[in-house]
Amino acid sequence: MRVRPALALVLSTAAAAVLLAVPADAAASRTAEAHPPVVARHRAAGAEVTTTLRAAIDALAVAAEDRTGYVRTAFRHWIDADKNGCDTRKEVLIAEAVTAPAVGAGCALTGGEWLSSYDDLVLNDASLSDVDHVVPLAESWDSGASTWSAAERQAYANDLAEPRALIAVSAKSNRAKADKDPAEWLPPAEAYRCTYLTDWVVVKTRWGLSVDPAEADALHRLAAGCPDEELAVSLAR
């Protein structure tokens, strides 16, 4: 099972995004209220920033979505980036197993046990698990990835550097979610929803993706019921 740092988030960047600073003390807080932080106009790949869940949501660009031209094959996956015989899907299954599976020839997985956090189900067969893109490929296309290079889309689809980007869950829950955003779908396991919300915001921030108005409203509403803890973010582009 993957380890999730207490609402810590790491991002790597490339160009144009916004992260709001957290006031260091009361005086800074009063200054921030009078003079809102200036939006960072340039992102740098590998840059790291510190923010909070709500500030990160505030910093996401709001824009209408456009799925024109989307095809799933625009995002090449699953790849074997380190050439160890296990593709991205298998790497996630191995990393997130509650009980480790045996790894055989061709990275065949036998045995093992997984917890599907979306619906709080225990799965004892790798074939029963889907590896979900927390922010679906179609959603990423709608909110910015349509302008990316093929290499950037491949990197997004196989993002093992950010543990929040991919998750092993039950096939049933993944298919129920499909390409919906948090305004349209939330995990049935209510106790997991704040983690899911944070993961969504991490990925959107990490990759400089926008949110549509309904999605932004849902993120703000849901975040009001979640801890607004400090997030350390490392940008991917």
C-alpha positions as CSV (number, residue, x, y, z in Angstrom):
1,M,0.0,0.0,0.0
2,R,1.4,3.4,-0.8
3,V,2.5,5.7,1.9
4,R,0.7,9.0,1.9
5,P,2.6,11.8,3.7
6,A,0.2,13.8,5.9
7,L,-1.3,15.9,3.2
8,A,2.2,16.6,1.9
9,L,2.5,17.2,-1.8
10,V,5.5,17.5,-4.1
11,L,5.4,19.1,-7.5
12,S,7.8,19.8,-10.5
13,T,7.1,22.7,-13.0
14,A,7.6,24.3,-16.4
15,A,5.6,27.5,-17.2
16,A,2.8,29.6,-15.8
17,A,1.1,28.7,-12.4
18,V,0.1,30.1,-9.1
19,L,0.8,29.0,-5.6
20,L,-0.2,31.2,-2.6
21,A,2.2,31.6,0.3
22,V,1.2,30.6,3.8
23,P,1.7,33.6,6.2
24,A,4.5,32.9,8.7
25,D,3.0,34.8,11.6
26,A,0.1,37.0,12.5
27,A,1.7,40.2,11.2
28,A,2.3,38.5,7.8
29,S,-1.3,37.2,7.9
30,R,-2.6,40.8,8.3
31,T,-0.4,41.9,5.5
32,A,-1.6,39.0,3.3
33,E,-5.2,39.9,4.0
34,A,-4.6,43.6,3.0
35,H,-2.3,42.7,0.0
36,P,-3.1,39.2,-1.5
37,P,0.1,37.3,-2.6
38,V,1.2,38.1,-6.1
39,V,0.6,35.2,-8.5
40,A,3.8,33.5,-9.6
41,R,4.0,34.0,-13.3
42,H,6.7,31.6,-14.2
43,R,7.0,27.9,-13.3
44,A,10.3,26.1,-13.4
45,A,10.6,22.3,-13.8
46,G,11.6,20.7,-10.5
47,A,10.6,23.7,-8.5
48,E,9.2,23.0,-5.0
49,V,6.7,25.2,-3.2
50,T,4.9,25.2,0.1
51,T,1.2,25.9,0.2
52,T,-2.0,24.5,1.8
53,L,-4.8,22.5,0.4
54,R,-7.2,25.5,0.2
55,A,-4.5,27.9,-1.1
56,A,-3.6,25.4,-3.8
57,I,-7.2,25.2,-4.9
58,D,-7.4,29.0,-5.0
59,A,-4.3,29.0,-7.2
60,L,-5.7,26.6,-9.8
61,A,-6.7,28.4,-13.1
62,V,-10.4,28.2,-13.8
63,A,-11.3,27.7,-17.5
64,A,-13.9,25.9,-19.6
65,E,-13.0,22.4,-20.6
66,D,-12.6,21.2,-24.2
67,R,-12.4,17.5,-25.2
68,T,-12.0,18.2,-28.9
69,G,-9.6,15.7,-30.5
70,Y,-9.2,13.5,-27.4
71,V,-8.2,9.9,-27.9
72,R,-6.9,7.7,-25.1
73,T,-4.0,6.6,-27.3
74,A,-2.6,10.2,-27.1
75,F,-1.3,9.1,-23.7
76,R,1.1,6.2,-24.2
77,H,0.9,3.8,-21.2
78,W,1.8,1.5,-19.6
79,I,5.5,1.7,-20.2
80,D,8.5,0.0,-18.5
81,A,10.5,3.1,-17.9
82,D,13.3,1.5,-15.9
83,K,13.5,-1.6,-18.1
84,N,13.1,-4.0,-15.2
85,G,10.4,-6.1,-16.9
86,C,7.5,-4.5,-15.0
87,D,5.4,-1.8,-16.6
88,T,3.8,1.2,-14.8
89,R,0.7,-0.7,-13.9
90,K,2.6,-3.6,-12.3
91,E,4.9,-1.2,-10.5
92,V,1.9,0.4,-8.8
93,L,0.4,-3.0,-7.9
94,I,3.7,-4.1,-6.4
95,A,4.2,-0.8,-4.5
96,E,0.6,-0.7,-3.1
97,A,0.2,-4.3,-2.1
98,V,-0.8,-4.9,1.5
99,T,0.5,-8.4,1.2
100,A,3.3,-8.6,-1.4
101,P,2.6,-10.8,-4.5
102,A,5.1,-13.2,-5.9
103,V,6.7,-11.6,-9.0
104,G,7.5,-14.2,-11.7
105,A,8.8,-14.2,-15.3
106,G,7.5,-11.3,-17.3
107,C,6.5,-9.6,-14.1
108,A,3.6,-12.0,-13.7
109,L,2.0,-11.4,-10.3
110,T,0.5,-14.2,-8.2
111,G,-0.9,-14.0,-4.7
112,G,-0.9,-10.7,-2.9
113,E,-3.6,-8.6,-1.4
114,W,-4.7,-5.0,-2.1
115,L,-7.0,-2.5,-0.3
116,S,-9.1,-0.5,-2.8
117,S,-9.3,2.8,-1.0
118,Y,-12.2,4.1,-3.1
119,D,-14.7,1.6,-1.8
120,D,-12.8,0.0,1.1
121,L,-12.6,-3.4,-0.4
122,V,-9.9,-6.0,0.0
123,L,-8.8,-7.6,-3.2
124,N,-6.7,-10.9,-3.3
125,D,-6.0,-11.1,-7.0
126,A,-4.1,-8.5,-9.1
127,S,-6.5,-9.1,-12.0
128,L,-9.3,-7.6,-9.8
129,S,-7.5,-4.3,-9.5
130,D,-7.4,-1.4,-11.9
131,V,-4.6,1.2,-11.7
132,D,-6.5,4.5,-11.9
133,H,-5.2,7.9,-13.0
134,V,-6.5,10.0,-10.1
135,V,-7.0,12.8,-12.6
136,P,-8.2,10.8,-15.6
137,L,-6.5,11.1,-18.9
138,A,-9.6,12.6,-20.6
139,E,-9.9,15.1,-17.8
140,S,-6.2,16.1,-18.1
141,W,-6.8,16.6,-21.9
142,D,-9.8,18.8,-21.2
143,S,-7.8,21.0,-18.8
144,G,-4.5,21.5,-20.5
145,A,-2.9,18.3,-21.8
146,S,-4.3,18.8,-25.3
147,T,-1.5,21.3,-25.8
148,W,1.3,19.1,-24.5
149,S,3.9,17.1,-26.5
150,A,3.5,13.3,-26.8
151,A,6.5,12.9,-24.4
152,E,4.7,15.1,-21.7
153,R,1.5,13.1,-22.1
154,Q,3.5,9.9,-21.7
155,A,5.2,11.2,-18.6
156,Y,1.8,12.2,-17.1
157,A,0.2,8.8,-17.9
158,N,3.1,6.9,-16.2
159,D,3.9,9.3,-13.3
160,L,5.5,7.1,-10.7
161,A,7.4,10.1,-9.2
162,E,4.3,11.4,-7.5
163,P,2.6,8.7,-5.3
164,R,-0.7,10.5,-5.5
165,A,-1.0,10.3,-9.3
166,L,-1.8,6.6,-9.7
167,I,-3.7,4.2,-7.4
168,A,-4.7,0.6,-7.4
169,V,-8.4,0.3,-6.8
170,S,-11.3,-2.1,-7.6
171,A,-12.3,-2.3,-11.2
172,K,-15.9,-1.6,-10.2
173,S,-15.0,1.7,-8.5
174,N,-12.7,2.8,-11.2
175,R,-15.3,2.2,-13.9
176,A,-17.9,4.0,-11.9
177,K,-15.6,7.0,-11.6
178,A,-14.7,6.8,-15.4
179,D,-13.5,10.3,-16.4
180,K,-15.6,12.2,-13.9
181,D,-14.2,15.1,-11.7
182,P,-15.1,15.7,-8.0
183,A,-18.2,17.7,-8.9
184,E,-19.5,14.5,-10.5
185,W,-18.1,11.6,-8.5
186,L,-16.5,10.9,-5.1
187,P,-15.2,7.7,-3.6
188,P,-18.0,5.7,-1.9
189,A,-15.7,5.3,1.1
190,E,-16.5,8.7,2.8
191,A,-13.5,8.5,5.1
192,Y,-11.2,8.6,2.1
193,R,-12.7,11.7,0.4
194,C,-10.3,14.3,1.9
195,T,-7.4,12.2,0.8
196,Y,-8.9,11.9,-2.7
197,L,-9.5,15.6,-2.8
198,T,-5.9,16.3,-1.8
199,D,-4.6,13.8,-4.4
200,W,-6.7,15.5,-7.1
201,V,-5.4,19.0,-6.2
202,V,-1.8,17.7,-6.1
203,V,-2.0,16.3,-9.6
204,K,-3.7,19.3,-11.0
205,T,-1.1,21.6,-9.4
206,R,1.8,19.4,-10.2
207,W,1.0,19.4,-13.9
208,G,-0.4,22.9,-14.2
209,L,-3.9,21.8,-15.2
210,S,-6.9,24.0,-14.9
211,V,-10.3,23.4,-13.3
212,D,-13.8,24.1,-14.8
213,P,-16.2,26.4,-12.7
214,A,-18.3,23.5,-11.4
215,E,-15.1,21.6,-10.4
216,A,-13.7,24.6,-8.7
217,D,-16.9,25.1,-6.7
218,A,-16.9,21.4,-5.6
219,L,-13.2,21.6,-4.6
220,H,-13.8,24.7,-2.4
221,R,-16.9,23.2,-0.9
222,L,-15.3,19.8,-0.1
223,A,-12.1,21.4,1.2
224,A,-14.0,23.3,3.8
225,G,-14.6,20.0,5.6
226,C,-11.0,18.8,5.3
227,P,-7.8,19.7,7.2
228,D,-6.0,22.7,5.7
229,E,-2.6,21.3,6.4
230,E,0.7,22.5,4.8
231,L,1.5,20.9,1.5
232,A,5.0,20.6,0.0
233,V,4.6,20.6,-3.7
234,S,7.2,19.6,-6.5
235,L,6.1,20.7,-10.0
236,A,6.3,18.4,-13.1
237,R,6.0,21.1,-15.8
